[in-house]
Amino acid sequence: MAKGGNPLHDSVPIGEEAKPPFAILPDPASLFAARAARFRALADGHELGPYLLFLAGIADIQNALIGGLPAVAPPTADALARAASFGMPPLDRNAFVFDETYKATFAKLLAAAGKLDMPQAAREALDRLAAADDARREELARSMLADSAEVEFLADHIFVAAALQVHLARMAATLDADKLVEIGPGACPSCGGPPVSSMVVGWQGSHGSRFCVCAHCATKWNYVRIKCTLCGETKGIEYHEVDGSGGAVKAETCASCGGYVKAMQQIKHPDVDPVADDVASLALDILMREEGRRRGAVNPFLFGY
Amino acid sequence: MNMQLSRRAFLGRTGAGIAGTALGALGFGEVESAYAQAVRPFKLARTTETRNTCTYCSVACGIIMYSMGDGSKNAKSAVIHIEGDPDHPVNRGTLCPKGAALLDYVHSETRLKYPMYRKPGSDKFERVTWDFALDRIAQLMKADRDANFIEKNNDGQTVNRWTTTGFLAASATTNETAFATYKVVRSAGMVVFDNQARV
């Protein structure tokens, strides 16, 4: 018998409803292992194979670091409350603390990277970093966190970026995803960082939704599709892909700001990784650059594009 | 939000494989140059994704229409795929069986693309201009209204009803369009009216 009161509606199952969470925090325990596997899979038969294998080695090291490091110091309750009251991300990259945890992360990454096969230039950068004092190491970390790098020491910055990816993913993992709020277009709700790429996902409960992935802390945040991830414009959005590439990676191009960020079609290619597939699809960046388009995403492994 | 590389603009123009890129700086410059050469023959394919509202019913589900081809070049544009819009609060990415078949509706050979007219006594439709169609509709509506308008009911009360013509409006209209439609239709006295604003 029907009950009195307001009418009840039976929902008719006509497909997967997308009710995505606003933010998904990184899981450091699986993040880098999956990335390493993806780099290896992509390297097979790829013209950039040697570079992708090198980056697979870096991701392996990042993965091995997790678990063997001192605990990260999460933001204080005061800092969290202040960030929340001003609509700012809880992890303040400008207030980065060059603490023992980060020092240990960086030192262990350097030591492990020494065992990787790498070209002479990378080896020299590693030696420079090994000889650098804390002041220099802090300076490099701070400039990476401010999204800037000295062109003479790009290789040094890339190793620093790898250590920071581990450190910030661990920091972000201490946050409460339910308390994260939207900061603005192109800004990570955890650390305010720029996206490395975005993913249209096929996950249960988020079918067809899009998530931006933070270049620094790997937090994923839900972002309306067909909307520029850099400036938030919804008009004049186009998608470019390398003809015949199968459409796993498309460049979402904005006519308003002239930039583009890659949108990975995880819904069709479940293995795509926001960082690894960004590097492996460098062809798209090269062709886009010839068209005069500006790459808006940040990925230290693709500095200079 | 580009990475700020000092002297980047200068180095960016000197070509791939220089210390201006991550690959060059790490010593993978030759790999990078070879790769840049290898990808040169490839071309970019352009697609667009456009938000719209399902044409069928008053639930007004959000849809995303994928189309291919560059309007500014000689390539022919075509809608290649339609799916539910996962960001739309009404349907959250889902579509009913009719909505899921929208692509066939778009490409259907029998789809109505312009006003068609079948003359009295004729056995086939022919294409006509919008001006002709609208004039013809207006004339017929006026004739029907003049013939069948009910000004007063049996008790002599003024009712101003026009019951012999109906009006069906579209599902994807805005509140403002729906408001304007209502005002036009009701002020003509029409009572058989579906604005598809009932859900």
Contacts between the chains, C-beta under 8 A, distances in Angstrom:
chain1	res1	chain2	res2	distance
A	14	B	94	5.0
A	14	B	95	6.8
A	14	B	96	5.3
A	14	B	97	7.7
A	15	B	84	6.4
A	15	B	93	6.5
A	15	B	94	3.4
A	15	B	95	6.2
A	15	B	100	7.9
A	16	B	93	6.5
A	16	B	94	7.0
A	17	B	92	4.4
A	17	B	93	6.6
A	17	B	94	5.9
A	18	B	86	3.7
A	18	B	87	7.7
A	18	B	92	4.7
A	18	B	93	4.1
A	19	B	92	6.4
A	20	B	86	7.7
A	47	B	31	7.2
A	47	B	34	6.3
A	47	B	35	4.4
A	47	B	38	5.2
A	48	B	23	7.9
A	48	B	28	7.8
A	48	B	31	6.0
A	48	B	32	7.6
A	48	B	35	5.4
A	49	B	31	7.9
A	50	B	28	6.4
A	50	B	31	5.4
A	51	B	23	5.8
A	51	B	26	7.6
A	51	B	28	4.6
A	51	B	31	5.7
A	51	B	32	7.6
A	54	B	26	7.3
A	54	B	28	7.4
A	118	B	26	7.1
A	118	B	27	7.0
A	119	B	26	6.4
A	119	B	27	2.6
A	119	B	28	6.3
A	120	B	27	5.6
A	121	B	25	6.4
A	121	B	26	5.9
A	121	B	27	3.3
A	122	B	26	4.3
A	122	B	27	5.2
A	123	B	27	7.9
A	125	B	25	7.4
A	125	B	26	7.3
A	147	B	1	6.7
A	147	B	3	5.4
A	147	B	4	6.5
A	148	B	3	6.6
A	148	B	4	4.1
A	148	B	5	7.4
A	148	B	6	7.9
A	149	B	3	6.2
A	149	B	4	7.6
A	149	B	5	5.7
A	149	B	6	8.0
A	150	B	5	8.0
A	150	B	6	5.8
A	151	B	5	5.0
A	151	B	6	5.2
A	151	B	7	5.0
A	151	B	8	6.3
A	151	B	11	6.2
A	151	B	19	7.0
A	151	B	20	6.2
A	152	B	19	7.6
A	154	B	5	7.6
A	154	B	19	6.6
A	154	B	20	7.8
A	154	B	21	7.6
A	154	B	22	6.2
A	154	B	24	7.8
A	154	B	25	3.6
A	154	B	26	8.0
A	155	B	22	7.8
A	155	B	25	4.1
A	155	B	26	5.0
A	155	B	27	7.8
A	158	B	22	5.8
A	158	B	25	7.1
A	158	B	26	6.5
A	186	B	1	5.9
A	194	B	1	4.3
A	206	B	86	7.7
A	207	B	86	6.6
A	207	B	93	5.7
A	208	B	83	6.9
A	208	B	84	7.3
A	208	B	86	3.8
A	208	B	93	4.6
A	209	B	86	4.7
A	209	B	87	7.2
A	209	B	93	7.5
A	210	B	86	7.9
A	224	B	87	4.8
A	225	B	49	7.1
A	225	B	64	7.2
A	225	B	85	7.7
A	225	B	86	7.1
A	225	B	87	5.9
A	226	B	49	5.0
A	226	B	50	7.6
A	226	B	51	6.3
A	226	B	64	7.1
A	230	B	1	6.5
A	237	B	48	7.4
A	237	B	49	7.3
A	238	B	46	5.8
A	238	B	47	7.4
A	238	B	48	5.5
A	239	B	46	7.1
A	239	B	47	4.7
A	239	B	48	6.7
A	239	B	49	6.5
A	240	B	44	4.7
A	240	B	45	7.1
A	240	B	46	5.6
A	240	B	47	7.9
A	241	B	44	7.1
A	241	B	45	5.4
A	241	B	47	7.3
A	242	B	39	7.5
A	242	B	42	5.3
A	242	B	43	7.8
A	242	B	44	6.7
A	242	B	45	7.4
A	243	B	42	6.3
A	243	B	43	4.6
A	243	B	44	6.6
A	243	B	45	4.3
A	244	B	42	7.7
A	244	B	45	7.8
A	250	B	47	7.3
A	282	B	35	6.7
A	282	B	39	7.9
A	283	B	35	7.4
A	283	B	39	3.9
A	283	B	42	6.3
A	284	B	44	7.8
A	286	B	16	7.6
A	286	B	35	8.0
A	286	B	36	5.6
A	286	B	39	5.4
A	287	B	39	6.7
A	287	B	42	6.4
A	287	B	43	7.5
A	287	B	44	5.2
A	288	B	44	7.2
A	291	B	44	6.9
A	294	B	2	6.9
A	295	B	2	7.2
A	296	B	1	6.3
A	296	B	2	6.7
A	298	B	1	6.6
A	298	B	2	7.7
A	298	B	3	5.6
A	300	B	3	7.8
A	300	B	22	6.7
A	301	B	22	5.5
A	302	B	21	7.5
A	302	B	22	5.7
A	303	B	3	6.3
A	303	B	5	6.8
A	303	B	21	6.0
A	303	B	22	3.9
A	303	B	25	7.1
A	304	B	5	6.7
A	304	B	8	7.0
A	304	B	11	7.3
A	304	B	12	6.8
A	304	B	20	4.7
A	304	B	21	3.1
A	304	B	22	6.1
A	304	B	23	8.0
A	304	B	24	7.2
A	304	B	25	8.0
A	305	B	21	6.5
